[in-house]
Amino acid sequence: MKDFFKSKELWTFVGGAVTAVVTSKFAKSNKARELAVKGLASGMQVKDNVEATVTSIKEDAQDVYAEAVEKSKA
């Protein structure tokens, strides 16, 4: 019986079961929902900022290209 409680597999299983129960309880809580909403909102804001920056860089590059074409024709 002592060997049973020394089993690495047993403690790995018990640890996994405890983690699953705790995670399940946390995931259903209001605090977890608030954190998820805040995280998603922040991610969406970062995405919008990156898209605006990329658009600006693209427009600047197109302007530089157009000026280069004009100078090469002159």
OpenMM code with the backbone's topology and positions (N, CA, C; nanometers):
from openmm import Vec3, app, unit

residues = "MET LYS ASP PHE PHE LYS SER LYS GLU LEU TRP THR PHE VAL GLY GLY ALA VAL THR ALA VAL VAL THR SER LYS PHE ALA LYS SER ASN LYS ALA ARG GLU LEU ALA VAL LYS GLY LEU ALA SER GLY MET GLN VAL LYS ASP ASN VAL GLU ALA THR VAL THR SER ILE LYS GLU ASP ALA GLN ASP VAL TYR ALA GLU ALA VAL GLU LYS SER LYS ALA".split()
positions = [
    Vec3(0.0820, -0.1194, 0.0000),
    Vec3(0.0000, 0.0000, 0.0000),
    Vec3(0.0861, 0.1255, 0.0000),
    Vec3(0.2019, 0.1211, 0.0667),
    Vec3(0.2901, 0.2366, 0.0698),
    Vec3(0.3417, 0.2683, -0.0705),
    Vec3(0.3664, 0.1651, -0.1494),
    Vec3(0.4142, 0.1862, -0.2861),
    Vec3(0.3076, 0.2552, -0.3706),
    Vec3(0.1813, 0.2273, -0.3391),
    Vec3(0.0716, 0.2878, -0.4141),
    Vec3(0.0732, 0.4399, -0.4005),
    Vec3(0.0996, 0.4905, -0.2786),
    Vec3(0.1010, 0.6344, -0.2563),
    Vec3(0.2300, 0.6995, -0.3031),
    Vec3(0.3315, 0.6207, -0.3353),
    Vec3(0.4570, 0.6734, -0.3885),
    Vec3(0.4557, 0.6764, -0.5412),
    Vec3(0.3493, 0.6264, -0.6008),
    Vec3(0.3400, 0.6165, -0.7458),
    Vec3(0.3328, 0.7555, -0.8105),
    Vec3(0.4245, 0.7785, -0.9014),
    Vec3(0.4280, 0.9071, -0.9722),
    Vec3(0.3018, 0.9259, -1.0574),
    Vec3(0.2550, 0.8179, -1.1177),
    Vec3(0.1358, 0.8248, -1.2015),
    Vec3(0.0122, 0.8635, -1.1205),
    Vec3(0.0021, 0.8102, -0.9975),
    Vec3(-0.1110, 0.8436, -0.9115),
    Vec3(-0.1128, 0.9932, -0.8815),
    Vec3(-0.0007, 1.0485, -0.8423),
    Vec3(0.0047, 1.1902, -0.8067),
    Vec3(-0.0112, 1.2799, -0.9289),
    Vec3(0.0338, 1.2327, -1.0436),
    Vec3(0.0115, 1.3082, -1.1669),
    Vec3(-0.1377, 1.3130, -1.1983),
    Vec3(-0.2055, 1.1996, -1.1826),
    Vec3(-0.3500, 1.1946, -1.2051),
    Vec3(-0.4243, 1.2839, -1.1063),
    Vec3(-0.3895, 1.2740, -0.9782),
    Vec3(-0.4552, 1.3551, -0.8753),
    Vec3(-0.4321, 1.5034, -0.9034),
    Vec3(-0.3099, 1.5395, -0.9377),
    Vec3(-0.2804, 1.6796, -0.9700),
    Vec3(-0.3592, 1.7285, -1.0900),
    Vec3(-0.3715, 1.6456, -1.1920),
    Vec3(-0.4488, 1.6817, -1.3101),
    Vec3(-0.5957, 1.6986, -1.2786),
    Vec3(-0.6502, 1.6084, -1.1953),
    Vec3(-0.7914, 1.6172, -1.1575),
    Vec3(-0.8186, 1.7437, -1.0772),
    Vec3(-0.7306, 1.7739, -0.9831),
    Vec3(-0.7471, 1.8955, -0.9020),
    Vec3(-0.7390, 2.0191, -0.9905),
    Vec3(-0.6428, 2.0214, -1.0823),
    Vec3(-0.6281, 2.1345, -1.1740),
    Vec3(-0.7532, 2.1518, -1.2601),
    Vec3(-0.8092, 2.0418, -1.3075),
    Vec3(-0.9304, 2.0487, -1.3900),
    Vec3(-1.0475, 2.1060, -1.3114),
    Vec3(-1.0637, 2.0636, -1.1870),
    Vec3(-1.1750, 2.1126, -1.1058),
    Vec3(-1.1586, 2.2618, -1.0757),
    Vec3(-1.0374, 2.3009, -1.0352),
    Vec3(-1.0127, 2.4415, -1.0027),
    Vec3(-1.0307, 2.5290, -1.1263),
    Vec3(-0.9780, 2.4853, -1.2393),
    Vec3(-0.9903, 2.5619, -1.3636),
    Vec3(-1.1361, 2.5744, -1.4051),
    Vec3(-1.2120, 2.4677, -1.3906),
    Vec3(-1.3538, 2.4702, -1.4256),
    Vec3(-1.4298, 2.5702, -1.3388),
    Vec3(-1.4023, 2.5695, -1.2098),
    Vec3(-1.4682, 2.6635, -1.1189),
    Vec3(-1.4306, 2.8076, -1.1524),
    Vec3(-1.3032, 2.8315, -1.1810),
    Vec3(-1.2579, 2.9659, -1.2143),
    Vec3(-1.3182, 3.0133, -1.3465),
    Vec3(-1.3221, 2.9250, -1.4455),
    Vec3(-1.3723, 2.9628, -1.5778),
    Vec3(-1.5185, 3.0049, -1.5733),
    Vec3(-1.5929, 2.9515, -1.4782),
    Vec3(-1.7352, 2.9849, -1.4675),
    Vec3(-1.7601, 3.1086, -1.3814),
    Vec3(-1.6563, 3.1649, -1.3232),
    Vec3(-1.6740, 3.2788, -1.2337),
    Vec3(-1.6874, 3.4100, -1.3109),
    Vec3(-1.7448, 3.5085, -1.2456),
    Vec3(-1.7609, 3.6407, -1.3063),
    Vec3(-1.6264, 3.7082, -1.3274),
    Vec3(-1.5330, 3.6848, -1.2367),
    Vec3(-1.4003, 3.7473, -1.2488),
    Vec3(-1.3301, 3.6973, -1.3750),
    Vec3(-1.3416, 3.5688, -1.4038),
    Vec3(-1.2802, 3.5138, -1.5247),
    Vec3(-1.3420, 3.5775, -1.6491),
    Vec3(-1.4719, 3.5974, -1.6457),
    Vec3(-1.5394, 3.6601, -1.7601),
    Vec3(-1.4911, 3.8038, -1.7792),
    Vec3(-1.4795, 3.8774, -1.6675),
    Vec3(-1.4300, 4.0150, -1.6753),
    Vec3(-1.2891, 4.0184, -1.7344),
    Vec3(-1.2030, 3.9282, -1.6873),
    Vec3(-1.0657, 3.9240, -1.7384),
    Vec3(-1.0629, 3.8895, -1.8874),
    Vec3(-1.1486, 3.7958, -1.9279),
    Vec3(-1.1542, 3.7571, -2.0687),
    Vec3(-1.2007, 3.8731, -2.1559),
    Vec3(-1.3022, 3.9452, -2.1099),
    Vec3(-1.3546, 4.0588, -2.1868),
    Vec3(-1.2489, 4.1688, -2.1982),
    Vec3(-1.1823, 4.1989, -2.0858),
    Vec3(-1.0782, 4.3022, -2.0888),
    Vec3(-0.9633, 4.2615, -2.1812),
    Vec3(-0.9249, 4.1357, -2.1736),
    Vec3(-0.8163, 4.0874, -2.2588),
    Vec3(-0.8528, 4.0936, -2.4056),
    Vec3(-0.9732, 4.0534, -2.4383),
    Vec3(-1.0187, 4.0566, -2.5769),
    Vec3(-1.0300, 4.1998, -2.6282),
    Vec3(-1.0814, 4.2893, -2.5434),
    Vec3(-1.0934, 4.4300, -2.5828),
    Vec3(-0.9554, 4.4907, -2.6086),
    Vec3(-0.8596, 4.4585, -2.5231),
    Vec3(-0.7233, 4.5093, -2.5415),
    Vec3(-0.6630, 4.4547, -2.6700),
    Vec3(-0.6860, 4.3271, -2.6946),
    Vec3(-0.6348, 4.2662, -2.8175),
    Vec3(-0.6938, 4.3294, -2.9427),
    Vec3(-0.8220, 4.3582, -2.9372),
    Vec3(-0.8874, 4.4218, -3.0520),
    Vec3(-0.8344, 4.5630, -3.0736),
    Vec3(-0.8062, 4.6344, -2.9654),
    Vec3(-0.7523, 4.7694, -2.9764),
    Vec3(-0.6120, 4.7651, -3.0380),
    Vec3(-0.5314, 4.6706, -2.9943),
    Vec3(-0.3968, 4.6559, -3.0511),
    Vec3(-0.4066, 4.6239, -3.1996),
    Vec3(-0.4982, 4.5344, -3.2373),
    Vec3(-0.5176, 4.4981, -3.3780),
    Vec3(-0.5535, 4.6212, -3.4600),
    Vec3(-0.6463, 4.7020, -3.4095),
    Vec3(-0.6864, 4.8232, -3.4813),
    Vec3(-0.5697, 4.9202, -3.4972),
    Vec3(-0.4892, 4.9361, -3.3919),
    Vec3(-0.3734, 5.0256, -3.3998),
    Vec3(-0.2706, 4.9749, -3.5005),
    Vec3(-0.2481, 4.8454, -3.5022),
    Vec3(-0.1526, 4.7875, -3.5975),
    Vec3(-0.2034, 4.8065, -3.7402),
    Vec3(-0.3317, 4.7824, -3.7616),
    Vec3(-0.3875, 4.8007, -3.8954),
    Vec3(-0.3741, 4.9456, -3.9412),
    Vec3(-0.3980, 5.0416, -3.8527),
    Vec3(-0.3848, 5.1827, -3.8883),
    Vec3(-0.2393, 5.2160, -3.9219),
    Vec3(-0.1469, 5.1622, -3.8456),
    Vec3(-0.0049, 5.1879, -3.8706),
    Vec3(0.0379, 5.1281, -4.0045),
    Vec3(-0.0056, 5.0063, -4.0318),
    Vec3(0.0297, 4.9412, -4.1584),
    Vec3(-0.0277, 5.0191, -4.2760),
    Vec3(-0.1503, 5.0650, -4.2629),
    Vec3(-0.2120, 5.1444, -4.3697),
    Vec3(-0.1335, 5.2729, -4.3931),
    Vec3(-0.0930, 5.3388, -4.2860),
    Vec3(-0.0151, 5.4623, -4.2976),
    Vec3(0.1188, 5.4366, -4.3665),
    Vec3(0.1860, 5.3316, -4.3266),
    Vec3(0.3149, 5.2974, -4.3880),
    Vec3(0.2963, 5.2656, -4.5358),
    Vec3(0.1896, 5.1931, -4.5683),
    Vec3(0.1627, 5.1583, -4.7079),
    Vec3(0.1376, 5.2836, -4.7915),
    Vec3(0.0585, 5.3766, -4.7381),
    Vec3(0.0309, 5.5001, -4.8111),
    Vec3(0.1583, 5.5826, -4.8303),
    Vec3(0.2413, 5.5905, -4.7269),
    Vec3(0.3684, 5.6629, -4.7393),
    Vec3(0.4579, 5.5994, -4.8451),
    Vec3(0.4624, 5.4673, -4.8470),
    Vec3(0.5452, 5.3974, -4.9462),
    Vec3(0.4929, 5.4228, -5.0875),
    Vec3(0.3612, 5.4261, -5.1033),
    Vec3(0.3036, 5.4544, -5.2351),
    Vec3(0.3364, 5.5968, -5.2793),
    Vec3(0.3345, 5.6915, -5.1864),
    Vec3(0.3705, 5.8297, -5.2178),
    Vec3(0.5160, 5.8397, -5.2622),
    Vec3(0.6043, 5.7724, -5.1888),
    Vec3(0.7470, 5.7748, -5.2245),
    Vec3(0.7662, 5.7123, -5.3625),
    Vec3(0.6987, 5.6028, -5.3894),
    Vec3(0.7090, 5.5375, -5.5194),
    Vec3(0.6597, 5.6293, -5.6306),
    Vec3(0.5465, 5.6970, -5.6078),
    Vec3(0.4931, 5.7877, -5.7093),
    Vec3(0.5903, 5.9024, -5.7367),
    Vec3(0.6529, 5.9560, -5.6312),
    Vec3(0.7515, 6.0623, -5.6498),
    Vec3(0.8729, 6.0118, -5.7267),
    Vec3(0.9146, 5.8906, -5.6989),
    Vec3(1.0297, 5.8328, -5.7692),
    Vec3(0.9985, 5.8138, -5.9169),
    Vec3(0.8764, 5.7711, -5.9464),
    Vec3(0.8368, 5.7537, -6.0868),
    Vec3(0.8381, 5.8881, -6.1582),
    Vec3(0.7863, 5.9925, -6.0924),
    Vec3(0.7840, 6.1269, -6.1513),
    Vec3(0.9261, 6.1765, -6.1792),
    Vec3(1.0167, 6.1577, -6.0855),
    Vec3(1.1544, 6.2032, -6.1023),
    Vec3(1.2254, 6.1267, -6.2112),
    Vec3(1.1941, 5.9978, -6.2241),
    Vec3(1.2613, 5.9176, -6.3274),
    Vec3(1.2133, 5.9562, -6.4665),
    Vec3(1.0901, 6.0071, -6.4788),
    Vec3(1.0366, 6.0509, -6.6067),
    Vec3(1.0924, 6.1875, -6.6460),
    Vec3(1.1318, 6.2650, -6.5480),
    Vec3(1.1775, 6.4017, -6.5766),
    Vec3(1.3186, 6.4067, -6.6275),
] * unit.nanometer
topology = app.Topology()
chain = topology.addChain("A")
for resn in residues:
    res = topology.addResidue(resn, chain)
    for name in ("N", "CA", "C"):
        topology.addAtom(name, app.Element.getBySymbol(name[0]), res)
